């Protein structure tokens, strides 16, 4: 990526080192201080114009290239995403509003994201409409000059702390289930919205149920065109899936293993060290697939098949590398150099990886998307 990217990586690593505690395991733990660490770090990035580095300057960004933003993405995920939930607004909510929002929506929503002041959640999945998202049942029925939204969402990350929701609801029933869907931008403090946390081994705040009971929305809350929200959903998922640089964290932990074990590294079984090498190779493969999608996005093209290929590779990498790292961690003395840090990181990575092939669209759905793209290209 050139010397400018190298300088940017160095700056980001120094910021993480000075602003984020070494034992930081994400913003969404039982300790409220972890969320505050992430929020403060976002404000620090924003002050240095690094939070939304590739956004156009007129929207509060730095006007940098998509490749420089990729450097930010990689360094953040390598260091346990100290931006917390802000990556959602930075990676796809903001860019989608730039592409499809009205001038008023852009003025209202983009500056707070660029300043690191607002958290968004995504109201997509439902109890019987997860990977098959178009089967959703949350309905927006006409009421005067607006709609009343009723229904339930599930697996909604960050809903307990979010100020805004990127909500998908059905406004009309067409011949195909993908027709008649509309995206609304709604405030989470509306009394018609109720959030119930779902406790999991990932810790608090990650997953929630969200209930909408006659939520009043108007035309000003609609993103894009009424009934045509499905076309935007495709863009959202492509931005979202490549926006999480999981490979960077996998690579950092794998690369740290020999140093943490020291002289004991050579005593590991040859089979385990062979698996370790294979995982490093798979990190590079996932990185190159991500770069392919970034290259397409930088030219204004969003290809679901390419995003799906990356998603398959990186989620499998998440799980396979977690198994290798757990086997290596079994040989790490907890009182050795950085042993406690490594064990904590690996355990957290393993827990997080268990759901990686389900979240943001199951791996089975990604394979279907990729297959369709390959078949279409072959015709």
LINDA-V611484 format. One record per pair of residues at least 6 apart in sequence whose C-alpha atoms are under 6 Angstrom apart, sorted by the first residue. I is the first residue (numbers start at 1). J is the second residue. D is the distance in Angstrom with one decimal. If there is no record, write none. Layout:
i=I j=J d=D
i=I j=J d=D
This chain:
i=26 j=80 d=5.9
i=27 j=34 d=4.7
i=27 j=35 d=4.3
i=27 j=38 d=5.9
i=27 j=84 d=5.2
i=28 j=205 d=5.7
i=29 j=203 d=5.8
i=38 j=82 d=5.1
i=38 j=83 d=5.1
i=38 j=84 d=5.3
i=42 j=83 d=5.5
i=42 j=116 d=5.2
i=43 j=116 d=5.4
i=45 j=51 d=5.0
i=46 j=115 d=5.3
i=49 j=62 d=5.8
i=52 j=61 d=5.0
i=52 j=114 d=5.8
i=53 j=61 d=5.4
i=53 j=62 d=4.5
i=53 j=64 d=5.7
i=53 j=69 d=5.8
i=54 j=62 d=5.7
i=54 j=63 d=5.0
i=54 j=64 d=4.3
i=54 j=65 d=5.4
i=54 j=66 d=5.7
i=54 j=69 d=5.6
i=55 j=61 d=4.2
i=55 j=62 d=5.9
i=55 j=63 d=5.4
i=56 j=63 d=4.6
i=57 j=63 d=5.2
i=60 j=111 d=5.9
i=60 j=114 d=5.6
i=74 j=245 d=5.4
i=74 j=248 d=5.5
i=77 j=245 d=5.9
i=77 j=249 d=5.6
i=78 j=248 d=4.8
i=78 j=249 d=3.8
i=86 j=119 d=5.9
i=91 j=243 d=5.8
i=92 j=239 d=5.6
i=92 j=240 d=6.0
i=100 j=224 d=5.2
i=101 j=223 d=5.6
i=112 j=118 d=5.8
i=119 j=162 d=4.6
i=119 j=163 d=5.7
i=120 j=162 d=5.0
i=120 j=164 d=4.9
i=120 j=165 d=5.6
i=121 j=158 d=5.9
i=121 j=159 d=5.7
i=121 j=162 d=5.9
i=121 j=165 d=4.9
i=122 j=165 d=5.6
i=122 j=166 d=4.9
i=123 j=166 d=5.7
i=123 j=167 d=4.4
i=124 j=168 d=5.7
i=125 j=153 d=5.7
i=125 j=154 d=5.7
i=126 j=153 d=4.5
i=126 j=154 d=5.0
i=129 j=135 d=5.3
i=129 j=136 d=5.1
i=131 j=361 d=5.0
i=134 j=177 d=5.7
i=134 j=178 d=5.3
i=138 j=150 d=5.8
i=138 j=151 d=4.1
i=138 j=169 d=5.2
i=139 j=149 d=5.6
i=139 j=150 d=5.6
i=139 j=169 d=5.4
i=139 j=170 d=4.7
i=140 j=147 d=5.4
i=140 j=148 d=5.2
i=140 j=149 d=4.2
i=140 j=170 d=5.8
i=140 j=171 d=5.0
i=141 j=147 d=5.2
i=141 j=148 d=5.4
i=146 j=217 d=5.7
i=146 j=218 d=4.2
i=147 j=216 d=6.0
i=147 j=217 d=5.4
i=148 j=214 d=4.8
i=148 j=215 d=5.2
i=148 j=216 d=4.8
i=149 j=214 d=5.0
i=149 j=215 d=4.8
i=150 j=212 d=4.7
i=150 j=213 d=4.9
i=150 j=214 d=5.1
i=151 j=211 d=6.0
i=151 j=212 d=5.2
i=152 j=210 d=5.7
i=152 j=211 d=4.5
i=153 j=209 d=5.7
i=153 j=210 d=5.0
i=154 j=208 d=6.0
i=154 j=209 d=4.4
i=155 j=207 d=4.8
i=155 j=208 d=5.2
i=156 j=207 d=5.2
i=156 j=208 d=5.0
i=157 j=206 d=4.8
i=157 j=207 d=4.6
i=158 j=205 d=5.5
i=158 j=206 d=5.6
i=163 j=187 d=5.9
i=163 j=188 d=5.2
i=164 j=186 d=5.7
i=164 j=187 d=4.5
i=164 j=188 d=5.2
i=165 j=185 d=5.9
i=165 j=186 d=5.3
i=166 j=185 d=5.1
i=167 j=183 d=5.5
i=167 j=184 d=5.1
i=168 j=182 d=5.8
i=168 j=183 d=4.6
i=169 j=181 d=5.7
i=169 j=182 d=5.6
i=170 j=180 d=5.8
i=170 j=181 d=4.5
i=171 j=180 d=5.5
i=171 j=181 d=5.8
i=172 j=180 d=4.2
i=173 j=180 d=5.5
i=174 j=180 d=5.8
i=180 j=227 d=3.9
i=181 j=227 d=4.6
i=181 j=228 d=6.0
i=181 j=229 d=5.1
i=182 j=226 d=5.3
i=182 j=227 d=4.9
i=182 j=229 d=4.4
i=183 j=222 d=5.8
i=183 j=223 d=5.5
i=183 j=229 d=5.5
i=184 j=221 d=5.2
i=184 j=222 d=4.6
i=184 j=223 d=5.8
i=185 j=221 d=5.2
i=192 j=212 d=5.8
i=192 j=213 d=5.2
i=192 j=215 d=5.1
i=193 j=211 d=5.7
i=193 j=212 d=4.9
i=194 j=210 d=5.7
i=194 j=211 d=5.1
i=195 j=209 d=5.8
i=195 j=210 d=4.6
i=196 j=208 d=5.5
i=196 j=209 d=5.1
i=197 j=208 d=4.2
i=198 j=207 d=5.4
i=198 j=208 d=4.9
i=238 j=304 d=5.9
i=238 j=307 d=5.5
i=242 j=290 d=6.0
i=247 j=283 d=5.4
i=258 j=265 d=5.7
i=261 j=332 d=5.9
i=279 j=321 d=5.9
i=286 j=313 d=5.7
i=286 j=314 d=5.5
i=289 j=310 d=5.2
i=290 j=310 d=5.9
i=305 j=369 d=5.7
i=305 j=370 d=4.5
i=305 j=373 d=5.2
i=308 j=366 d=4.9
i=308 j=370 d=5.8
i=312 j=363 d=6.0
i=315 j=356 d=5.4
i=315 j=357 d=5.5
i=318 j=353 d=5.4
i=319 j=353 d=5.2
i=322 j=350 d=4.9
i=334 j=340 d=5.1
i=357 j=363 d=5.1
